Amino acid sequence: MDGYARDKFDIWASQPDGCTTRQDVLARDGKNVEDKPDSCQPASGIWYSVYDDTTVTDVAKATIDHMVRLPEAWRSGADTWTADQHKAFGNDLKDPQLLIA
């Protein structure tokens, strides 16, 4: 796609709590999530994906994606958005944009 690059969406940006979007989604959507000391980074937990009926306990294997995938957003008009709009979409925690997949 002309002009598309995932990094234009500035995903995993810092949230107001000082954690990254990824860290917040892992904490929100996981069970028994324990962070590393003095960190937002999960050290352990359980993450379940309803999309492929898979459970992971290794945080590195927990995949997070957008309900509307970034390339599809780009094809559907995000190519005309500002950098701030891209960042807002790529890091939206309010609407079900980010999920464990």
Helices and strands as residue ranges (DSSP letters): G 6-9, H 21-29, E 31-35, E 42-49, E 54-56, G 59-61, E 64-66, H 70-75, G 78-80, H 83-90, E 98-100
